[in-house]
Amino acid sequence: MNKMYFCAAAIVVLPFIHPFGDVRGKGSPAPLSEVHPLIERACQNCHSERTTWPLYSYLPLASWAIEKDVAEAREHLNFSHWDQYSLDDKRDLLARIGTVVRNHEMPLPRYVLLHPEARLSDEEIQTIYDWTREQRRGLRGPVK
């Protein structure tokens, strides 16, 4: 009987525990500025405050794993705050974006498994890589 009460209490309480902070509370309906549409499609769900939370993300334990991934992704890069990054940070981030996408490190394979729309073709990967190079050149400013 005690196990049954414990399980019932856990089912009620666990959805309200967020060990990685209020990741869901940070939302932004504004479109991402200065970001390629492919990056919006494949990256914004974790790397911005425009996250669409799927139904399974509300399940205890699954929600913790997803919130942890999103919190860590936003720590590395948050497109919702792109205009707040310095020019040096933007250049560095663009270089890293190009590298991790070109090396198939992003989007994460486990993410693409549940979100096939985030899968990038070889042509799309090259497009993102070229775009990041072009953006970095633009951030250098005019040659004197």
C-alpha positions as CSV (number, residue, x, y, z in Angstrom):
1,M,0.0,0.0,0.0
2,N,2.8,2.4,0.8
3,K,4.4,1.8,-2.5
4,M,1.2,2.7,-4.3
5,Y,1.0,6.0,-2.4
6,F,4.7,6.7,-3.2
7,C,4.1,6.0,-6.9
8,A,1.0,8.2,-7.0
9,A,2.8,11.0,-5.2
10,A,5.8,10.7,-7.6
11,I,3.4,10.8,-10.7
12,V,1.9,14.0,-9.3
13,V,5.1,15.7,-8.1
14,L,7.8,14.8,-10.7
15,P,6.4,16.9,-13.6
16,F,6.8,20.0,-11.4
17,I,10.5,19.4,-10.6
18,H,12.9,21.1,-13.0
19,P,16.5,20.5,-11.9
20,F,17.8,22.6,-14.8
21,G,15.9,25.7,-14.0
22,D,13.0,27.3,-15.8
23,V,14.1,26.4,-19.3
24,R,10.5,26.4,-20.6
25,G,9.6,29.8,-19.1
26,K,12.0,31.5,-21.5
27,G,10.1,31.9,-24.7
28,S,10.3,34.3,-27.5
29,P,7.7,34.5,-30.3
30,A,10.0,36.9,-32.3
31,P,11.6,35.4,-35.4
32,L,15.4,34.9,-35.2
33,S,17.3,37.7,-36.8
34,E,20.3,37.3,-39.0
35,V,19.9,33.5,-39.1
36,H,19.7,31.3,-42.2
37,P,16.3,29.5,-42.6
38,L,18.0,26.1,-42.5
39,I,19.5,26.9,-39.1
40,E,16.0,28.0,-37.9
41,R,14.6,24.6,-39.0
42,A,17.4,22.4,-37.7
43,C,18.8,24.3,-34.7
44,Q,16.4,26.9,-33.2
45,N,14.5,24.3,-31.2
46,C,17.4,23.9,-28.8
47,H,19.6,26.9,-29.6
48,S,17.0,29.6,-29.1
49,E,14.1,30.6,-26.9
50,R,11.6,29.5,-29.7
51,T,11.6,25.9,-28.5
52,T,8.6,23.8,-29.4
53,W,8.0,21.4,-26.6
54,P,6.7,18.0,-27.9
55,L,4.1,16.1,-25.8
56,Y,6.7,13.6,-24.6
57,S,8.8,16.4,-23.1
58,Y,6.2,16.7,-20.3
59,L,6.8,13.2,-19.1
60,P,8.8,12.9,-15.9
61,L,12.5,11.9,-16.5
62,A,12.1,12.5,-20.3
63,S,11.4,16.2,-19.5
64,W,14.6,16.4,-17.4
65,A,16.7,15.0,-20.2
66,I,15.2,17.3,-22.7
67,E,15.4,20.4,-20.5
68,K,19.0,19.5,-19.7
69,D,19.9,19.3,-23.4
70,V,18.1,22.6,-24.2
71,A,19.7,24.4,-21.2
72,E,23.2,23.2,-22.3
73,A,22.5,24.1,-26.0
74,R,21.5,27.6,-25.0
75,E,24.6,28.0,-22.9
76,H,26.8,27.2,-25.9
77,L,24.7,29.3,-28.4
78,N,21.4,31.1,-28.1
79,F,20.2,32.6,-31.4
80,S,17.5,34.6,-29.5
81,H,20.4,36.6,-28.1
82,W,22.5,36.8,-31.3
83,D,22.4,40.6,-31.3
84,Q,23.9,40.7,-27.8
85,Y,27.0,38.7,-28.8
86,S,30.2,40.7,-29.5
87,L,31.7,40.6,-33.1
88,D,34.4,38.3,-31.9
89,D,31.9,36.0,-30.3
90,K,29.8,36.0,-33.4
91,R,32.8,35.1,-35.6
92,D,33.8,32.3,-33.2
93,L,30.2,31.0,-33.0
94,L,29.9,31.0,-36.8
95,A,33.1,29.1,-37.2
96,R,32.0,26.5,-34.7
97,I,28.5,26.2,-36.3
98,G,30.1,25.6,-39.7
99,T,32.5,23.0,-38.2
100,V,30.0,21.0,-36.2
101,V,27.4,20.9,-39.0
102,R,30.0,20.0,-41.6
103,N,31.3,17.2,-39.3
104,H,27.8,15.9,-38.7
105,E,28.1,16.6,-35.0
106,M,25.0,18.8,-35.1
107,P,22.1,18.4,-35.0
108,L,22.6,15.6,-32.5
109,P,21.7,12.1,-33.9
110,R,19.3,11.4,-31.0
111,Y,17.5,14.7,-31.8
112,V,17.1,13.9,-35.5
113,L,15.8,10.5,-34.6
114,L,12.7,12.1,-33.0
115,H,12.7,15.2,-35.2
116,P,13.4,14.1,-38.8
117,E,12.6,17.6,-40.1
118,A,15.9,18.7,-38.6
119,R,17.9,16.2,-40.7
120,L,20.3,18.0,-43.1
121,S,21.2,16.8,-46.5
122,D,24.8,17.1,-47.7
123,E,23.7,20.0,-49.9
124,E,22.1,21.8,-46.9
125,I,25.2,21.1,-44.8
126,Q,27.3,22.8,-47.5
127,T,24.8,25.7,-47.7
128,I,25.1,26.3,-43.9
129,Y,28.9,26.0,-44.1
130,D,29.1,28.5,-46.9
131,W,26.7,30.8,-45.1
132,T,28.7,30.8,-41.9
133,R,31.9,31.6,-43.9
134,E,30.1,34.4,-45.7
135,Q,28.8,35.8,-42.4
136,R,32.2,35.7,-40.8
137,R,33.7,37.6,-43.7
138,G,31.0,40.2,-43.4
139,L,31.8,40.6,-39.7
140,R,35.4,41.4,-40.4
141,G,34.4,44.8,-41.9
142,P,35.8,46.6,-44.9
143,V,39.4,46.0,-45.8
144,K,41.5,49.1,-45.3
